[in-house]
């Protein structure tokens, strides 16, 4: 199979990222540079795993699908990676219909699954060499591509070591290098930093950013980790199979007013009524905490503690996070 050639770099679309207003059509000039998902649904017997999900992602950006367990991330990932068929709705990958052009789509994809796909007993270079053979790469072309990727992901000095001797973070880098061997235009990653420590997660996210900038590919990842979603160009938030939010992380967090305050007390119902009467705000019960959004949270906390010193057991506040966005939109805790 010939090595795919990266397309000419194109600028990211300038759009209102709080809602996906792009209307994909067959003659869309960006169709060959995007993943387009429209009204995608999927059922497991009586349970709906995906419910009319629509979004699009362009080459040159990292797009994160964020959601708790059971939100539909895995089902969506399996459909995009061609492991499951499209049963309702449409999906186009760089202009190819996923329903009728599965073979063409597969040639465009590099896929990294959550569970390791490396052979622990083989060396790093042996794993990559075998992967290259599966895609018809050989000789100087394969040697050059392996050398290039090992250098890019900072594992050249470990090329002749068995994979089982590498740390989790290094193994994940090798997995991504393996997925990139045939120069795919789309890289799909399922929970790519799961099981990694904080330093390894940050380093891996840096490598992904450099990869997107250097090769202008499209990276789509699933995650339940808020830190991973923060580094994405855009995020789609899933809950119970529905896409409840879509946009840049900072713009999504701007939907939450001011600071977010969590109050722990002995009697939530009584204190909720008292806070509403005294301060004119309406706390929301979330995971046995009263949750309040307000401007100048430090002043509100001060007044709250002074007014109810005996009722409040603990209190914390901070700037909005993507978890707060999820809670505001769904009324549920993210975890």
C-alpha positions, 0 to 999 in steps of 0.5 A: 500500500503506498504511503499516504501524502498529507494534504496541504495545510488549511486554516481551521474554520472560524465559527461559533464553537458553542454550537456546530453550525456547519451543515455538511453537504456533498459539495462542501469544499471542506468535505475531504478535510473533515470527519462529519457526523450527522444524526448518528444513533445506535441502539443495543436492543432496548438501550439507546447508546447514541441519540442523534449525535452531530458534529464535524472535525477538521484536519489540523485540530485535536477534538476530544469526546468527553463523558463519564462511563456509559455516555456513548464514547466507546460506541462512537469510537467503535463506529468511527474506527469501523469496528461497528456499522452505522445503523442510523444517521451518516458519517463521512470521513474525509469525503468517504461515506462510512456506510458504503466505503469502509475499505477506503476509510480504513486506509485513512485511519490510524487507531490506538485503542485503550488496551495495549496492542503491542507485543511485550516480548518484541522490541520497539523496532520489531513491533513497528516493523511488523506493523509496517509489513501489514501496510505493505511498507518495506525496505528503505521506506519502512526504515526511514518512517520508523526512524522518523517516528521514533525520533519524533516521539523521543524513543529512538534510544529505546528502539532495541529494548523489549516493550515490556521494559518500557514505562506506561508513558513510553509504551503509549508513545510507541503505540501512537508511532505504530498507528502513524506508520502508514501516514494516516490522515486521521488518528483516533485514540481511545482514552490515550492517557488512561493509566499514565501519571500526570507527567506522562499525560502532559508529555503525551498531550504535548506530543499530540499537539506537535504531531497535529502541527507537523503533519496537519492530521485530524486527531479525535480522542475519547476521554473521561479525564478533564485535564485531557479535554482541556488541551483539545482545540474543541470538545464534545461533551456526551451524556447518556448518548446525547451531545450536550455541549460542543466548543472550545474549552474556555468558551464552554466554561464561560457558560458557567457564571462567575465562581462555583461554590460547593457547600456541605451541611447537615441539612441540605433542604433547610440550608438551601431554603435559608440561602435562597431567602437570605441571598436570593440565589437558588443552590442546586443539590449535587452529590450531597453538596449544595452548588451555587454559581455566583460572581465574586465567590470569595465575598459570597463565601465570607458572607455565607460562613458569617451568616450560617456558621453552625450549619455549614460543615465545609465549603470550597469554591473555584473557577468553572471547570468542564465538570461544572459545565457538565453538571450545569447542563445535565444536573448530574455529577460527572463522576 
